[in-house]
Each structure stands twice: as C-alpha cells, then as structure tokens.
Amino acid sequence: MPLPTGEEGSGSRSSRSSARRRRRRQRSESLEQRRRYMTGEMVWMVKKIRTCEEAAQPSDAEIARKEEVDQATDELEATSSALCAPHIRQEVVGHDSNAVEVYSETFRNEAEEDVVSSAPSSPLCEPRIQQEVIGHDSNGVEICKAIDIETFRAYRQFEAKFDEKLARKMKLPTLDGCISSSPADAELHHGRQHATKAARSFVLALSSSIGGKPLKQCSGFFIGWDESDKNHETGLILTSAHLICSKQPSLDSWLCEDEYAPDAEVIVHFPDRTTSKGKLCYYQKHYNIALFSTKVKPSLQLPVFNDNVNCGQKNPCTFERHHFMYTYGAAPECGIGGPIVDFSEAILGMSTPDSEGSFVPSSILLKCFHLWRKHGRIPRPHLQLKLSAIQYLDEAHIERISLDCGIDDGLIVKEVSNGSMAEKNGIRVGDVVESLDGNCITSLVELEIMLLDLSQQHLERGSNSDSKIDVELGIFRTRRRKRRTIKMTLKLTEEGEEVVRGYYTVTAPKAISSWVPPEKVDQGQIDIRANSA
C-alpha cells in the first residue's frame, strides 16, 4: 500500500483528532446525564422511603391495642407458673367483599376461669401453631387457612416468654443441656469372621408382605422350640416387630403412633436358600419384638446368650425407649431384628430400627421370652416418664450434680406425661428417681428389668395382665433439695408406654390463653374449638 503524502497525512491526523474529541465530549455529556438521572432517582427514593416511614407510624388506636395485648400477656404470666408454650388456632367469623377472611375480635378474659387456677406446673409443653386444613391440591398436598398477623404476633410473644422460662429451668444442675454424653467405643473388628461363621447356624432372614405387596425385610434368630410340637420340627424365631409395622408416622416412639399388620404374610429364608412360611405367635409393642413359629432345618442350633452386658450403655435421645444399649455402626435395614454377637459367639442382644447401633440387650429379651413362655403375654408397668441415667453423663456434669445436689446415681426426669400418675404425685422435670420399691436404680436397663420382675410377680399371683400395680418411688426433689417416697398405682399393660405433652391455647387478637385440662389432651394435641366452647 502506498504511503500518504505530507498534506494528506496531516489532514488525516487532524480528522482523527477531531473525531476523538467529539467522542470524549459525547461520553462526558452521557455520564453527566446519567449522574443527574441517578441523583434524581435517589432523591425520589429518599422521598418514597420517608413517605413509607411516615405511613408506617402506628396510629393512636394501634398503640392502644398493642398496650391491651401487653397487659393481657402480663395478666396471663401472673396467673400461670408452669412452663408451657402457646398453641394457636384461628376463629374465622366471615369474609369481606374481597373474600378475605375476617377473624373474631371478641375479648375473652379466660384468666378468670377456674381451669387457670388449677394449672399444673409440669410437664414441659412445646409451642405449636395449628392450622385448619381446608382442602388438597392436585398433588394431594394439604391446603391450610392462612394465619392472621395478630394471632402470629401474639404467638411470638408467648414463644419468647416460653424460651425465657426454658432457659431458667435448664439452669438446674440435672438439666444442663450444654453437656452431652457419648457412647462407649468397642472393638468390633477382632474375631469378626469367626463370629459371623458361627452365627450362620441360628440366624435367618425374614420378609413380609400384605396382599402380595412387599412390606419389610428383616433378620431374626432361632431362640427355642415350639413346645406344642413334640417332634421338635417347629422352631421359634425372635425378630423385631418392625417386620410387620405397616405405618410409622413419627420418629418419637413415646407417642405410640406405629401401626402393625399382624395378618401380614411372613416368609422365613434359610441359609440354603429354601423358605418356609412363618406364623405370628406374639408381638409386643413397647419392646418392639415379635415371635414367629416355622418348620426349621435340622442344621439349626440353639444359640448361647450373654445376659451380663455392662458396657455399651448410654442415655437414649428423647425419642427412644429406655431399654437400649449401643454398639459401633448401624445395621442395614435387612439386619434389623438380627443378633448382636460377641467374639465368643454369644448373643448380646437384638438389633433395632431406632438410632444407629442400638440393640435390645439379652437380659431383657430373655425376660420377655420367659414371660411369654409361661403366661402367653408380656405386660409391663407404665411410669410415663422419660429418664436419663446420671452415671452416663460426662464427668463434668456428674461432678456438678454431686456438688449441688449431693447425689451420684439415679435417673433424671427429662419429661413427665401430661395427666399421668407421676404428674399428679408431684414429680417434676429435673427431679431424680433414686429407687423403685426400695431398690436403688443406676441405669435405664436396670429399671426395665425391675419393671419386668414386677410384672412376673404380679402374674404369678394370678392377677390379670391388664390391671393395676402399686409401686414406691424414691424421689430426690432437685428444687427443694429434699428426698421423698411416693406411692403410685401404675397401669400394667402390653401396650407401648406413652408420654405426651400438654398445650394451652392462645386466641387472637387479645392473646388471652386458657389452660387445657389433662383429660382433653389427646397425644399432645387438642381441639381448641372444643376447649373454648
């Protein structure tokens, strides 16, 4: 390409320079316009915010209404001493022109009712908002009525009060929640192959179905012969009642909401891959165990049990039963109901579907089996208490309880069932159960064995399994630092032990609550409309 001459080059450079100046001037003007626009926007937004703030200022009527709610809250606090949380339900009285729900504004001073004056101080209640289900969407999901803002604000006020009370209660030395316990470690690797080989002579697989539809797969083990079969061809298989559990709506075993299908078809699978039909002999809901009879192979052998297991104990979580011990690792679902075997090939317990590594120890399994063998049932007294053992707390927690209360052993009361005999006899959360019928208690498994012994003695006297039984509990009252012996009449039954919480209601918009009588509480839930009638 030829180079431009001097004049042509000079003119070209001048044109390019002018073009650059025009572009810089245009960018400057554009930036200035954007700056003025943004400044205008900010001024407009500040004005809008100020306008919203002025509009958000409460009127005199709203301030007076808030003062009424605060006053009602103070009156409620003055009339109740128990640690309970609010339970809200709305009362819809109509709809406005836009089909928006209209709620009742009737002021009910329920603090004047007699039920408040007799409010219990135990057990611990939990907060809950209950909404009315008005239908379902196309996917079957429930559609609930909306909660109005006044009711929700009242609920939050009572929730804050509840948290304050809970914090005060947790300062008790027996309820120090910042200290946790941990399971003991155990060596499970050494001798695994030898123990597994020996277990093949008594461990079986089981499967269940309802109407041809598979239900569960579990393990089980040979525990004895069917005494009605003189030829010793029919054996008894012990497994978890989880095998025939058709519905488990809650993880909390203490709510007793599990449903069972005793008519489910059960198949027993032998190691040689042959099968046999299993017949349900008995199942016990509290211990979640089941016994089946089936035609067994001659190669099956009766196992040896070790019922003196002292390690592997810890305090269960709030959803678990008292009769568990723990080992390292979780069993697969098909291993539920199978045996926990030590290195000497003895059965330590039966695996459960609850928390990781939990099992029912052999001491309880054998007690239950002998009760069923002799009496055809396994009843149990119901204390309706959730407990934890002092000895399985951390050392720092044990030391604090020892220094503050002067006790080193016993079972701490973590929860008392609403309306139970324990509640009526003044047992409160944080107290310590030290003895049963004069016998000291140091662990939860020890308590379970004592209760089964009481059941056995009761049945051997010829009493009915579904009846009452009298016991004496030695209680340390933590708040008063005093000991007390309480005589109680407990329910003896084969059903699962139930521990439920009570609730009281908060009505919008005045947030005046009323205490719920224990007899109106149904598994921790109450129909507020029935209570407010």
C-alpha positions as CSV (number, residue, x, y, z in Angstrom):
1,M,0.0,0.0,0.0
2,P,1.5,3.5,-0.9
3,L,2.2,5.9,1.9
4,P,0.2,9.2,2.0
5,T,2.0,12.5,1.2
6,G,2.7,15.1,3.8
7,E,-0.5,17.2,3.4
8,E,-2.7,14.1,3.1
9,G,-1.2,12.6,6.2
10,S,-1.6,15.9,8.2
11,G,-5.3,16.2,7.2
12,S,-6.0,12.7,8.1
13,R,-4.4,13.1,11.6
14,S,-6.5,16.3,12.2
15,S,-9.8,14.5,11.3
16,R,-9.0,11.6,13.6
17,S,-8.2,14.0,16.4
18,S,-11.5,15.9,15.9
19,A,-13.4,12.6,16.0
20,R,-11.7,11.6,19.3
21,R,-12.6,15.0,20.9
22,R,-16.3,14.6,19.7
23,R,-16.4,11.1,21.3
24,R,-14.9,12.3,24.6
25,R,-17.4,15.2,24.7
26,Q,-20.3,12.8,24.0
27,R,-19.1,10.4,26.7
28,S,-18.9,13.3,29.2
29,E,-22.4,14.5,28.3
30,S,-23.7,10.9,28.6
31,L,-22.1,10.5,32.0
32,E,-23.4,13.8,33.2
33,Q,-26.9,12.9,32.1
34,R,-26.6,9.5,33.9
35,R,-25.4,11.3,37.1
36,R,-28.3,13.7,37.0
37,Y,-30.7,10.8,36.4
38,M,-29.3,8.7,39.3
39,T,-29.3,11.8,41.6
40,G,-33.0,12.3,40.7
41,E,-33.7,8.6,41.3
42,M,-32.0,8.7,44.8
43,V,-33.9,11.9,45.7
44,W,-37.2,10.2,44.6
45,M,-36.3,7.0,46.6
46,V,-35.5,9.0,49.7
47,K,-38.8,10.8,49.4
48,K,-40.6,7.5,49.0
49,I,-38.8,6.0,52.0
50,R,-39.8,9.0,54.1
51,T,-43.3,8.7,52.9
52,C,-43.4,5.0,53.8
53,E,-41.9,5.6,57.2
54,E,-44.5,8.3,57.9
55,A,-47.2,5.9,56.7
56,A,-45.8,3.1,58.9
57,Q,-46.1,5.1,62.1
58,P,-48.7,3.4,64.2
59,S,-51.9,5.3,64.9
60,D,-53.2,6.0,68.4
61,A,-55.7,3.2,68.0
62,E,-52.9,0.7,67.1
63,I,-50.8,1.9,70.1
64,A,-53.7,1.4,72.4
65,R,-54.4,-2.1,71.0
66,K,-50.8,-3.1,71.5
67,E,-50.9,-1.9,75.1
68,E,-54.0,-4.1,75.6
69,V,-52.2,-7.1,74.3
70,D,-49.2,-6.4,76.5
71,Q,-51.4,-6.0,79.5
72,A,-53.2,-9.3,78.7
73,T,-49.8,-11.0,78.4
74,D,-48.8,-9.8,81.8
75,E,-52.0,-11.0,83.4
76,L,-51.5,-14.4,81.9
77,E,-48.0,-14.6,83.2
78,A,-49.2,-13.7,86.7
79,T,-51.8,-16.4,86.7
80,S,-49.6,-19.3,85.5
81,S,-46.4,-20.8,86.9
82,A,-45.9,-23.8,84.6
83,L,-43.6,-23.9,81.7
84,C,-46.0,-24.2,78.8
85,A,-45.9,-22.8,75.3
86,P,-48.7,-21.2,73.2
87,H,-50.8,-23.2,70.9
88,I,-52.7,-21.1,68.3
89,R,-55.9,-21.7,66.3
90,Q,-57.9,-19.0,64.5
91,E,-61.6,-18.5,64.6
92,V,-63.0,-17.3,61.2
93,V,-66.3,-15.4,61.5
94,G,-66.8,-14.4,57.9
95,H,-65.3,-12.8,54.7
96,D,-65.1,-9.3,53.5
97,S,-66.1,-8.1,49.9
98,N,-62.7,-9.3,48.6
99,A,-63.2,-12.8,50.0
100,V,-60.5,-12.1,52.7
101,E,-61.1,-13.9,56.0
102,V,-62.4,-11.9,58.9
103,Y,-61.4,-13.1,62.4
104,S,-63.1,-12.7,65.7
105,E,-62.0,-9.7,67.9
106,T,-64.0,-10.8,71.0
107,F,-62.1,-10.2,74.2
108,R,-62.4,-13.2,76.4
109,N,-60.7,-12.9,79.8
110,E,-60.2,-16.6,80.2
111,A,-57.7,-15.9,83.0
112,E,-60.8,-15.7,85.3
113,E,-61.8,-19.3,84.6
114,D,-61.2,-21.8,87.3
115,V,-59.1,-24.0,85.0
116,V,-56.3,-21.5,85.2
117,S,-56.1,-21.5,88.9
118,S,-55.5,-25.3,88.8
119,A,-52.9,-25.1,86.1
120,P,-50.2,-27.9,86.6
121,S,-46.6,-26.9,86.9
122,S,-45.4,-30.0,84.9
123,P,-44.8,-31.4,82.3
124,L,-42.8,-29.4,79.8
125,C,-45.1,-28.3,77.0
126,E,-44.0,-27.3,73.5
127,P,-45.1,-24.5,71.2
128,R,-47.2,-25.3,68.1
129,I,-49.2,-23.5,65.6
130,Q,-52.2,-25.5,64.3
131,Q,-53.9,-24.6,61.0
132,E,-57.2,-25.8,59.8
133,V,-56.9,-28.0,56.6
134,I,-59.5,-26.7,54.1
135,G,-58.6,-29.0,51.2
136,H,-55.9,-30.6,49.0
137,D,-54.2,-29.5,45.8
138,S,-53.9,-31.7,42.6
139,N,-50.8,-33.4,44.1
140,G,-52.6,-34.3,47.4
141,V,-50.8,-31.7,49.4
142,E,-52.8,-30.2,52.2
143,I,-54.1,-26.6,51.8
144,C,-54.4,-24.7,55.1
145,K,-56.0,-21.5,56.1
146,A,-53.6,-18.6,56.5
147,I,-52.7,-17.4,60.0
148,D,-53.6,-13.8,60.6
149,I,-50.9,-11.4,61.6
150,E,-52.4,-10.5,65.0
151,T,-52.5,-14.2,66.0
152,F,-49.0,-14.8,64.9
153,R,-47.7,-11.7,66.8
154,A,-49.4,-12.9,69.9
155,Y,-47.9,-16.4,69.4
156,R,-44.4,-14.9,69.1
157,Q,-44.8,-13.0,72.3
158,F,-45.7,-16.2,74.2
159,E,-42.9,-18.1,72.5
160,A,-40.4,-15.6,73.8
161,K,-41.8,-16.0,77.3
162,F,-41.6,-19.8,76.9
163,D,-37.9,-19.5,75.8
164,E,-37.1,-17.4,78.9
165,K,-38.7,-19.9,81.2
166,L,-37.0,-22.8,79.5
167,A,-33.6,-21.1,79.9
168,R,-34.3,-20.7,83.6
169,K,-35.3,-24.3,84.0
170,M,-32.2,-25.5,82.2
171,K,-30.0,-23.9,84.8
172,L,-30.9,-26.8,87.1
173,P,-27.8,-29.0,87.6
174,T,-29.7,-32.1,86.4
175,L,-30.9,-30.4,83.2
176,D,-27.6,-28.8,82.0
177,G,-28.1,-29.2,78.2
178,C,-24.7,-27.9,77.2
179,I,-23.1,-31.2,78.4
180,S,-23.7,-34.2,76.3
181,S,-23.0,-37.9,76.7
182,S,-21.2,-40.1,74.2
183,P,-21.4,-43.9,73.6
184,A,-18.6,-46.1,74.7
185,D,-16.2,-47.3,72.0
186,A,-16.0,-51.0,71.3
187,E,-13.7,-53.2,69.2
188,L,-15.7,-55.0,66.6
189,H,-13.0,-55.9,64.1
190,H,-11.2,-58.6,66.0
191,G,-12.7,-62.0,65.6
192,R,-15.4,-60.8,63.1
193,Q,-15.0,-63.7,60.7
194,H,-15.2,-66.4,63.4
195,A,-18.3,-64.9,65.0
196,T,-20.0,-64.4,61.6
197,K,-19.4,-68.1,60.7
198,A,-20.8,-69.3,64.0
199,A,-23.9,-67.1,63.6
200,R,-24.9,-68.9,60.4
201,S,-26.2,-71.8,62.5
202,F,-29.0,-69.8,64.1
203,V,-29.5,-66.6,62.1
204,L,-32.3,-66.4,59.5
205,A,-33.8,-63.9,57.1
206,L,-37.5,-62.9,57.1
207,S,-39.6,-61.0,54.6
208,S,-43.2,-59.7,55.0
209,S,-45.9,-58.7,52.5
210,I,-49.6,-57.5,52.5
211,G,-51.8,-58.7,49.6
212,G,-48.7,-59.6,47.6
213,K,-47.1,-56.2,48.1
214,P,-43.7,-56.3,49.8
215,L,-43.6,-54.7,53.3
216,K,-40.3,-55.2,55.1
217,Q,-37.2,-57.4,55.2
218,C,-35.6,-58.2,58.5
219,S,-33.3,-60.7,60.2
220,G,-34.1,-63.0,63.1
221,F,-32.6,-65.9,65.1
222,F,-33.6,-69.2,66.4
223,I,-34.5,-68.9,70.1
224,G,-36.3,-72.2,71.1
225,W,-38.6,-75.0,70.1
226,D,-42.4,-74.8,69.9
227,E,-43.5,-76.8,72.9
228,S,-46.7,-77.8,71.2
229,D,-44.7,-79.8,68.6
230,K,-43.5,-83.0,70.3
231,N,-41.3,-83.9,67.3
232,H,-39.2,-80.8,67.6
233,E,-39.7,-79.8,64.0
234,T,-41.2,-76.4,64.7
235,G,-38.9,-73.7,66.0
236,L,-39.5,-70.2,67.4
237,I,-37.9,-67.2,65.6
238,L,-37.3,-63.9,67.5
239,T,-37.2,-60.7,65.5
240,S,-38.2,-57.1,65.5
241,A,-41.9,-56.2,65.2
242,H,-40.6,-53.8,62.6
243,L,-41.2,-56.7,60.2
244,I,-45.0,-56.2,60.4
245,C,-45.0,-52.5,61.1
246,S,-47.3,-51.0,58.3
247,K,-47.2,-47.4,59.3
248,Q,-44.7,-45.2,61.3
249,P,-45.9,-41.6,61.3
250,S,-43.5,-40.3,63.9
251,L,-39.9,-41.0,65.0
252,D,-40.9,-40.5,68.6
253,S,-41.6,-44.0,70.0
254,W,-43.2,-42.5,73.1
255,L,-46.2,-41.2,71.0
256,C,-47.2,-44.9,70.2
257,E,-48.4,-44.0,66.8
258,D,-47.0,-47.0,65.0
259,E,-49.5,-49.3,63.3
260,Y,-48.9,-53.1,62.8
261,A,-50.3,-55.7,60.4
262,P,-50.5,-59.0,62.4
263,D,-52.1,-60.6,59.4
264,A,-49.2,-59.9,57.1
265,E,-47.7,-62.9,55.2
266,V,-44.2,-63.7,56.5
267,I,-41.7,-65.9,54.8
268,V,-38.6,-67.4,56.6
269,H,-35.5,-67.7,54.4
270,F,-32.8,-70.3,55.4
271,P,-29.1,-70.1,54.5
272,D,-29.5,-72.9,51.9
273,R,-32.0,-70.6,50.1
274,T,-35.0,-72.6,50.9
275,T,-38.1,-70.9,52.5
276,S,-40.8,-71.7,54.9
277,K,-44.0,-69.8,55.9
278,G,-43.8,-68.1,59.3
279,K,-46.8,-67.9,61.7
280,L,-47.0,-65.0,64.1
281,C,-47.2,-66.2,67.7
282,Y,-46.9,-62.9,69.6
283,Y,-45.7,-59.3,69.2
284,Q,-45.0,-56.7,71.9
285,K,-45.3,-53.0,71.0
286,H,-43.2,-51.4,73.8
287,Y,-40.1,-53.6,73.2
288,N,-41.0,-53.9,69.5
289,I,-40.3,-57.6,69.4
290,A,-42.1,-60.4,67.6
291,L,-42.1,-64.2,67.8
292,F,-42.8,-66.5,64.8
293,S,-43.1,-70.2,64.5
294,T,-41.9,-72.1,61.4
295,K,-40.7,-75.5,60.3
296,V,-36.9,-75.4,60.8
297,K,-33.9,-77.2,59.4
298,P,-32.1,-79.9,61.4
299,S,-28.9,-77.9,61.0
300,L,-30.2,-75.0,63.1
301,Q,-28.7,-74.8,66.6
302,L,-29.8,-73.0,69.7
303,P,-27.5,-70.0,70.4
304,V,-25.8,-69.1,73.6
305,F,-26.8,-65.8,75.3
306,N,-24.7,-63.4,77.3
307,D,-27.1,-61.5,79.5
308,N,-24.5,-59.8,81.6
309,V,-23.5,-57.0,79.3
310,N,-22.2,-54.0,81.3
311,C,-20.6,-51.9,78.5
312,G,-22.3,-50.2,75.6
313,Q,-24.8,-48.2,77.7
314,K,-25.6,-44.6,77.2
315,N,-28.6,-42.3,77.6
316,P,-31.0,-42.5,74.7
317,C,-32.3,-39.5,72.8
318,T,-35.7,-38.1,73.7
319,F,-37.4,-40.1,71.0
320,E,-36.0,-43.5,72.1
321,R,-37.1,-46.1,74.6
322,H,-35.2,-46.8,77.8
323,H,-34.2,-50.4,77.1
324,F,-31.5,-49.9,74.5
325,M,-27.8,-50.5,74.6
326,Y,-25.4,-49.3,71.8
327,T,-22.6,-50.6,69.7
328,Y,-20.5,-49.1,66.9
329,G,-22.1,-48.7,63.5
330,A,-25.6,-49.1,62.1
331,A,-27.1,-52.3,60.9
332,P,-28.7,-52.2,57.4
333,E,-32.5,-52.5,57.2
334,C,-32.3,-56.2,56.4
335,G,-30.2,-56.7,59.5
336,I,-32.9,-55.2,61.9
337,G,-34.1,-57.9,64.3
338,G,-30.8,-59.9,63.9
339,P,-28.5,-60.7,66.8
340,I,-25.6,-58.7,68.1
341,V,-22.9,-61.4,68.7
342,D,-19.7,-61.1,70.8
343,F,-16.3,-62.8,70.0
344,S,-17.3,-65.8,72.0
345,E,-20.3,-66.4,69.7
346,A,-22.8,-65.5,72.4
347,I,-25.8,-63.2,71.6
348,L,-25.6,-59.9,73.4
349,G,-28.9,-58.5,72.1
350,M,-31.1,-57.8,69.1
351,S,-30.6,-55.0,66.5
352,T,-33.4,-52.4,66.4
353,P,-34.7,-50.0,63.8
354,D,-34.1,-47.0,66.0
355,S,-30.9,-45.0,66.3
356,E,-27.6,-46.1,64.9
357,G,-26.1,-49.1,66.7
358,S,-29.0,-49.5,69.1
359,F,-30.0,-53.0,70.3
360,V,-32.2,-54.6,73.0
361,P,-29.9,-56.5,75.4
362,S,-30.2,-60.2,76.0
363,S,-31.2,-59.7,79.7
364,I,-34.4,-58.0,78.6
365,L,-35.0,-60.4,75.6
366,L,-34.7,-63.5,77.9
367,K,-37.0,-61.9,80.5
368,C,-39.6,-61.2,77.8
369,F,-39.3,-64.7,76.3
370,H,-39.8,-66.5,79.6
371,L,-42.8,-64.3,80.4
372,W,-44.4,-65.2,77.1
373,R,-43.5,-68.9,77.5
374,K,-45.2,-69.1,80.9
375,H,-48.0,-66.6,80.7
376,G,-48.6,-66.1,77.0
377,R,-48.1,-62.3,77.3
378,I,-45.5,-59.6,78.2
379,P,-47.2,-56.9,80.3
380,R,-45.3,-54.0,81.8
381,P,-46.0,-51.2,84.3
382,H,-46.1,-47.7,82.9
383,L,-44.3,-44.9,84.8
384,Q,-44.9,-42.4,81.9
385,L,-41.6,-40.7,82.5
386,K,-38.7,-40.0,80.2
387,L,-35.5,-40.6,82.1
388,S,-31.7,-40.4,81.7
389,A,-29.0,-42.0,83.9
390,I,-26.6,-39.8,85.9
391,Q,-23.8,-42.3,85.5
392,Y,-23.7,-41.9,81.7
393,L,-23.4,-38.2,81.7
394,D,-20.0,-36.5,81.1
395,E,-17.7,-36.3,84.1
396,A,-18.1,-32.5,84.4
397,H,-21.9,-32.8,84.5
398,I,-21.8,-35.6,87.1
399,E,-19.5,-33.5,89.3
400,R,-21.8,-30.6,89.2
401,I,-24.8,-32.7,90.2
402,S,-22.7,-34.2,93.0
403,L,-21.7,-30.9,94.4
404,D,-25.0,-29.1,94.0
405,C,-27.3,-32.0,95.0
406,G,-25.2,-34.4,96.9
407,I,-26.2,-37.4,94.7
408,D,-24.1,-39.6,92.4
409,D,-26.6,-42.1,91.0
410,G,-30.2,-42.2,89.8
411,L,-32.4,-41.4,86.8
412,I,-33.0,-37.8,85.9
413,V,-36.6,-37.0,84.9
414,K,-36.5,-35.4,81.5
415,E,-40.2,-35.3,80.8
416,V,-43.5,-36.2,82.6
417,S,-46.5,-37.3,80.7
418,N,-49.5,-34.9,80.9
419,G,-52.2,-36.2,83.2
420,S,-50.1,-39.2,84.4
421,M,-49.9,-40.5,88.0
422,A,-46.4,-39.2,88.2
423,E,-47.6,-35.7,87.4
424,K,-50.4,-36.0,89.9
425,N,-48.0,-37.1,92.6
426,G,-45.8,-34.0,92.1
427,I,-42.9,-35.5,90.1
428,R,-41.3,-32.7,88.1
429,V,-38.8,-32.3,85.3
430,G,-35.3,-32.2,86.8
431,D,-36.2,-34.5,89.8
432,V,-34.2,-37.7,90.2
433,V,-35.6,-41.2,90.6
434,E,-33.3,-43.0,93.1
435,S,-35.1,-46.2,93.9
436,L,-38.1,-48.5,93.0
437,D,-39.7,-50.4,95.8
438,G,-36.6,-49.8,97.9
439,N,-34.1,-51.0,95.3
440,C,-31.6,-48.4,94.1
441,I,-31.6,-47.7,90.3
442,T,-28.4,-46.7,88.4
443,S,-29.3,-47.4,84.8
444,L,-32.3,-47.5,82.5
445,V,-31.8,-51.2,81.6
446,E,-31.7,-52.0,85.3
447,L,-35.1,-50.1,85.6
448,E,-36.6,-52.1,82.8
449,I,-35.5,-55.4,84.4
450,M,-37.1,-54.3,87.7
451,L,-40.4,-53.5,85.9
452,L,-40.4,-56.9,84.2
453,D,-39.8,-58.6,87.5
454,L,-42.8,-56.8,89.0
455,S,-44.9,-58.0,86.0
456,Q,-43.7,-61.6,86.6
457,Q,-44.6,-61.4,90.3
458,H,-47.9,-59.9,89.5
459,L,-48.8,-62.6,87.0
460,E,-47.6,-65.4,89.3
461,R,-50.1,-64.3,91.9
462,G,-52.8,-65.0,89.4
463,S,-53.6,-61.3,88.6
464,N,-54.9,-60.1,85.3
465,S,-52.3,-58.8,82.9
466,D,-54.3,-55.6,82.1
467,S,-54.7,-54.3,85.7
468,K,-53.0,-52.0,88.2
469,I,-49.9,-52.4,90.3
470,D,-48.7,-50.5,93.3
471,V,-45.1,-49.3,93.5
472,E,-42.9,-46.9,95.6
473,L,-40.6,-44.5,94.1
474,G,-37.7,-42.8,95.9
475,I,-37.5,-39.2,94.5
476,F,-34.9,-36.5,95.0
477,R,-36.7,-33.2,94.6
478,T,-34.0,-31.0,92.9
479,R,-35.6,-27.6,93.5
480,R,-36.1,-28.2,97.3
481,R,-33.0,-30.4,97.7
482,K,-35.2,-33.0,99.6
483,R,-35.9,-36.7,99.3
484,R,-39.4,-38.1,99.2
485,T,-41.0,-41.5,98.8
486,I,-44.1,-41.6,96.5
487,K,-46.6,-44.4,96.4
488,M,-48.2,-44.8,93.0
489,T,-50.6,-47.1,91.3
490,L,-49.4,-47.9,87.8
491,K,-51.2,-49.3,84.8
492,L,-50.0,-52.8,83.8
493,T,-50.5,-53.4,80.1
494,E,-49.0,-55.0,77.0
495,E,-49.3,-51.7,75.0
496,G,-46.5,-49.3,74.4
497,E,-45.8,-46.7,77.2
498,E,-47.0,-43.3,76.2
499,V,-45.5,-39.9,77.2
500,V,-47.4,-36.9,75.8
501,R,-47.1,-33.2,76.3
502,G,-50.0,-30.7,77.1
503,Y,-50.7,-27.4,75.4
504,Y,-52.7,-24.3,76.2
505,T,-54.4,-22.1,73.7
506,V,-53.8,-18.5,72.6
507,T,-56.8,-16.7,71.0
508,A,-56.4,-13.7,68.7
509,P,-56.3,-10.8,68.9
510,K,-56.2,-10.3,72.7
511,A,-53.8,-13.3,73.3
512,I,-55.6,-14.4,76.4
513,S,-54.9,-18.1,76.9
514,S,-56.6,-20.8,78.9
515,W,-55.2,-23.9,80.5
516,V,-56.1,-27.3,79.0
517,P,-57.3,-30.0,81.4
518,P,-55.2,-33.1,81.0
519,E,-58.2,-35.2,80.1
520,K,-58.7,-33.1,77.0
521,V,-55.2,-33.7,75.7
522,D,-55.0,-36.4,73.1
523,Q,-51.4,-37.3,72.3
524,G,-50.2,-33.8,72.7
525,Q,-52.9,-32.3,70.5
526,I,-56.2,-30.6,71.5
527,D,-59.2,-29.3,69.6
528,I,-59.2,-25.7,70.6
529,R,-62.8,-25.1,69.5
530,A,-63.9,-27.7,72.0
531,N,-61.9,-26.1,74.7
532,S,-63.2,-22.6,74.0
533,A,-66.8,-23.7,73.9
